[in-house]
Amino acid sequence: MRYAYLGPAGTFTEAALLGVEGAREAERVPVSSVPVALAAVRSGDVDAAMVPIENSVEGGVTATLDAIATGSELRIVREALVPISFVLVAPAGTALADVRAVSTHSHAWAQVRGWMDQHLPGADYVPASSTAAAALALLPGRDVGFDAAVCSPVVVEQHPELEVLAENIGDNQGAVTRFVLVARPDAPLPPRTGADRTTLVIPLWEDRAGALMEILEQFATRGVNLSRIESRPTGNVLGEYFFSVDVDGHVQDARVADALVGLRRVCPSTRFLGSYQRADRKVATVARHHSDGAFREAQAWVAGLQGGGPR
Ligand SMILES: O=C(O)C(=O)C[C@]1(C(=O)O)C=C[C@@H](O)C=C1
């Protein structure tokens, strides 16, 4: 197996990938961005890519939501949760008072803003393609326009030349990022476990009153809970949006399958991005009348009526 991930080594994305069994022994290809990682899957250069999809502070990772919603189809086959803890690093000998500019990934910056305002209020922010890319740019011999970087503590274990100026600088202790492993659409459907998630892309089919309500109704009437819904611009015309949605359940659950049938009628260009086990193993609560058995019994009853059999 060959896996792409947002590199270089030491990113949170790499930590998510290393949690996949077999990934330590597999070939891991660090790339410079989420779209590049997904393009490598589409071209067949790698078998799958690990990408961030949801961040506890910034919400949905728009680079991922947009790149999987458009272009040729992809499938999410697995998710991973990574606890996020940040350190501030700098070349050995740097004092906190010397820091004028700090680099990191934009999502990491969003998660340490409070700490920065308090401890380095005048510091400039220099965007980087990842947290590890920012830190490695500080290694001896490179000349960059910043003095410190925000990254994972793992980077310092791998590069003791860097010094930790401050630990645990995240504004939200307990921050978590959700990552997904994305493969091509012919990847086998992960088995149903009872603690599953399904990810969908639903273009707003018609711009009219009640269109969103009609979409949501498909889930509500089948007892399908939504765990995330975000609207994103399609990028084509101003005002044209799609919804990126996560629901509790697997496409092999009757209630989810029935909701998809309804959704496809209401919105024919709905895109299925995959059903996969939840990393937190949280089992969905399903009322009796939304269970597989209730759907089976009701469908058999209607089939009987259509066949003119006993009522
Ligand atoms: O830069 C990294 O280390 C990443 O893996 C990316 C990323 C993200 O996109 O949210 C992942 C987790 C952290 O929240 C910060 C950055």
The ligand as an ORCA input file, in Angstrom:
! r2SCAN-3c Opt
* xyz 0 1
  O      -0.433     20.922      9.811
  C      -0.669     19.791     10.298
  O       0.058     19.244     11.136
  C      -1.882     19.089      9.882
  O      -1.908     17.883      9.944
  C      -3.098     19.886      9.419
  C      -4.035     20.324     10.558
  C      -5.424     20.828      9.994
  O      -5.602     20.970      8.805
  O      -6.294     21.103     10.822
  C      -4.361     19.182     11.408
  C      -4.565     19.286     12.734
  C      -4.318     20.545     13.475
  O      -5.590     21.007     13.890
  C      -3.678     21.593     12.649
  C      -3.451     21.440     11.322
*
